[in-house]
Amino acid sequence: MAIITNTINYLDGDTVLEGFFAFDDTLQGRRPAVLIAPTWAGRDSFADDKAKQLAQQGYLGFALDMYGAGKVGSSPEENGHLMQPFIEDRALLQRRIKAALASVRLLPWVDDSNIAAIGFCFGGLCVLDLARSGAALKGVVSFHGLLGAPNNLAGQTITAKVLALHGHDDPMGPPAQALAFEQEMTAAGADWQLHTYGHTLHAFTNPQANNPAFGTVYQADAARRSWQAMGNFLEEIFA
């Protein structure tokens, strides 16, 4: 196995974005691609490491950039400042992640008929909105993502399969919001799943998360189970 990594610049209008991709160079031919939408911090080592892990599983992993020029926040306050424009303007969010999807389709190692997207926290919201927009991809996986529906895509049919991996005790996605998400997915005609992990807060996949007061705590069992659930989901949609 020889994992090749590189960065690539791509555009959303006049905004230059910096993606990171990884693939196994010993595999022949084109292979499925999986976009990784990062947390509210931006495209950092956590997202890049997920791209490498996916490359080891035979996919091309592409950690995308939502903020431009590879910008990464250094504190919760800065992260929130970077994320907020996309929360307030979901059309901007949707356009930005669609730019990453268009860029991945052009990579010579990618089977452009087999593309999925995964996302963490804010990134979970991003990939859910990618599915909500009707984008042509096989499926999306949200890890402890924000579940609230946008206002600009009412009535849109969702063709991508959807898997949401969620902590029952996540203060950023309480049970009422999870129920609303289920109802939204059903109304949109989506093939959807919601896996809920008991005794689990937000950011449960991040080993650095240890702030119970903020609601972000790493949970090793949920992290392991959710990654396995994602693996099973990818095998199914790419079969």
C-alpha positions in Angstrom: 0.0 0.0 0.0 1.3 3.4 -1.0 -0.9 6.3 0.2 -0.3 9.4 -1.9 -1.4 12.7 -0.5 -1.5 16.2 -2.0 -3.3 19.5 -1.8 -5.3 21.1 -4.6 -6.7 24.6 -5.2 -10.2 25.0 -6.5 -12.7 27.8 -6.8 -16.1 28.9 -5.6 -16.5 32.1 -7.6 -13.6 34.3 -6.7 -12.8 32.4 -3.5 -9.8 30.1 -3.6 -10.2 27.0 -1.6 -7.6 24.4 -0.6 -8.5 20.7 -0.5 -6.4 17.8 0.6 -6.7 14.4 -1.0 -5.3 10.9 -0.4 -5.5 7.7 -2.4 -3.7 4.3 -2.6 -1.5 4.4 -5.6 -1.1 0.6 -5.8 -4.8 0.3 -6.8 -5.4 0.2 -10.5 -8.1 2.3 -12.3 -10.6 4.7 -10.9 -12.1 4.4 -7.5 -15.0 5.8 -5.5 -14.4 9.2 -3.8 -15.5 10.4 -0.4 -15.6 14.1 0.5 -14.9 15.0 4.1 -16.5 18.2 5.3 -14.6 19.4 8.4 -15.8 20.7 11.8 -16.4 24.4 12.4 -12.6 24.7 12.9 -12.0 24.3 9.2 -9.9 21.8 7.2 -7.4 20.7 9.8 -5.4 17.6 10.6 -8.5 15.8 11.9 -10.2 16.1 8.4 -7.0 15.3 6.6 -6.4 12.2 8.7 -9.9 11.0 7.8 -9.0 11.3 4.1 -5.9 9.1 4.7 -8.0 6.5 6.6 -10.5 6.4 3.7 -7.6 6.0 1.2 -6.5 2.9 3.2 -10.0 1.5 2.6 -9.6 1.9 -1.1 -11.4 5.2 -1.7 -10.0 8.6 -2.6 -10.5 10.8 0.4 -10.9 14.5 -0.2 -10.9 16.9 2.8 -12.7 20.0 1.6 -12.3 23.6 2.5 -15.3 25.7 3.5 -13.5 28.9 4.5 -11.0 29.6 1.8 -7.2 29.4 1.5 -7.1 26.5 4.1 -8.1 28.9 6.9 -8.4 27.2 10.3 -9.8 28.6 13.5 -7.8 28.6 16.7 -10.5 29.0 19.3 -14.2 28.4 19.8 -14.8 32.1 19.3 -12.9 32.2 16.0 -14.5 28.9 14.8 -17.9 30.4 15.5 -17.0 33.6 13.6 -15.9 31.5 10.6 -18.9 29.3 10.6 -21.7 31.9 11.2 -21.9 33.3 7.7 -22.8 29.8 6.4 -25.4 29.2 9.1 -27.0 32.5 8.2 -26.8 31.9 4.4 -27.5 28.3 3.7 -27.4 29.0 -0.1 -23.8 30.1 0.3 -23.1 26.9 2.3 -24.6 24.7 -0.4 -22.8 26.5 -3.2 -19.4 26.2 -1.4 -19.7 22.4 -0.8 -20.9 21.9 -4.4 -17.7 23.5 -5.6 -15.8 20.7 -3.8 -18.0 18.1 -5.4 -17.3 19.5 -8.8 -13.6 19.6 -8.2 -13.5 16.0 -7.0 -15.3 14.8 -10.2 -12.3 16.1 -12.2 -9.6 14.2 -10.4 -8.2 11.5 -12.8 -8.3 8.7 -10.1 -12.0 9.2 -9.3 -14.9 7.2 -10.6 -17.3 10.2 -10.9 -20.3 7.9 -10.8 -19.4 6.8 -7.3 -19.1 9.7 -4.9 -20.2 10.1 -1.3 -19.6 12.8 1.4 -19.2 12.6 5.1 -19.0 15.4 7.6 -18.4 16.2 11.3 -20.3 18.7 13.4 -20.7 21.7 11.1 -19.5 19.5 8.3 -22.4 17.1 9.0 -24.7 20.0 8.3 -22.8 20.7 5.1 -23.1 17.2 3.7 -26.8 17.0 4.7 -27.4 20.2 2.8 -25.5 18.7 -0.2 -28.0 15.9 -0.2 -30.9 18.3 0.4 -29.9 20.3 -2.6 -30.5 17.3 -4.9 -26.8 16.9 -5.8 -26.0 13.8 -7.8 -24.0 11.6 -5.4 -24.5 8.2 -3.9 -24.9 9.1 -0.2 -23.9 11.2 2.7 -23.0 10.5 6.3 -23.3 13.0 9.1 -21.3 12.5 12.3 -22.8 14.4 15.2 -23.9 17.0 12.7 -26.3 19.9 13.0 -29.6 18.6 11.8 -31.7 21.7 11.3 -33.3 22.1 7.8 -32.6 25.1 5.6 -35.3 27.5 4.5 -34.4 27.5 0.8 -34.9 23.9 -0.2 -38.4 23.1 0.8 -40.0 20.5 -1.4 -36.7 19.3 -2.9 -36.5 15.5 -3.4 -33.4 13.9 -1.9 -31.9 11.2 -4.1 -28.7 10.5 -2.2 -28.9 8.0 0.6 -28.6 9.5 4.1 -27.0 8.2 7.3 -27.0 10.4 10.4 -24.9 9.3 13.4 -26.0 11.1 16.4 -25.5 11.4 20.2 -28.8 11.2 22.1 -27.5 13.7 24.7 -26.1 16.1 22.1 -27.3 19.6 23.3 -26.8 20.9 19.7 -29.3 18.3 18.4 -31.9 17.5 21.0 -34.4 14.7 20.5 -37.1 17.1 19.1 -34.7 18.2 16.4 -33.8 14.6 15.6 -37.5 13.8 15.2 -38.0 16.9 12.9 -35.1 15.6 10.9 -36.7 12.2 10.5 -39.9 13.8 9.4 -38.1 16.0 6.9 -36.2 13.1 5.4 -39.4 11.1 5.0 -41.2 14.0 3.4 -38.3 14.4 0.9 -38.5 10.8 -0.1 -35.0 10.0 1.1 -33.6 6.6 1.9 -32.5 7.6 5.4 -31.2 6.2 8.6 -30.6 7.8 12.0 -28.3 5.9 14.4 -28.6 7.3 17.9 -25.9 6.5 20.6 -27.0 6.6 24.2 -25.1 8.6 26.9 -23.3 10.4 24.1 -22.8 14.2 23.6 -21.6 16.3 20.7 -18.2 15.8 19.0 -18.0 12.2 20.1 -15.5 11.2 17.4 -12.9 13.8 18.4 -10.4 12.5 21.0 -9.6 16.1 21.9 -13.2 16.9 22.9 -13.4 17.1 26.7 -15.8 20.0 27.6 -18.9 18.6 29.3 -20.1 22.1 30.0 -20.1 22.9 26.3 -21.6 19.5 25.5 -18.5 18.2 23.5 -17.1 14.9 24.9 -15.2 12.1 23.1 -16.9 8.8 23.4 -14.7 5.9 22.2 -17.5 3.3 21.8 -19.7 5.7 19.7 -16.6 6.8 17.7 -15.8 3.2 16.8 -19.4 2.1 16.2 -20.1 5.1 14.0 -17.0 4.6 11.8 -18.0 1.0 11.3 -21.5 2.1 10.4 -20.1 4.5 7.9 -17.9 1.7 6.4 -20.9 -0.6 6.0 -22.9 2.3 4.4 -20.2 3.1 1.9 -19.9 -0.6 0.9 -23.6 -0.7 0.3 -23.9 2.5 -1.8 -20.8 1.7 -3.9 -21.7 -1.9 -4.5 
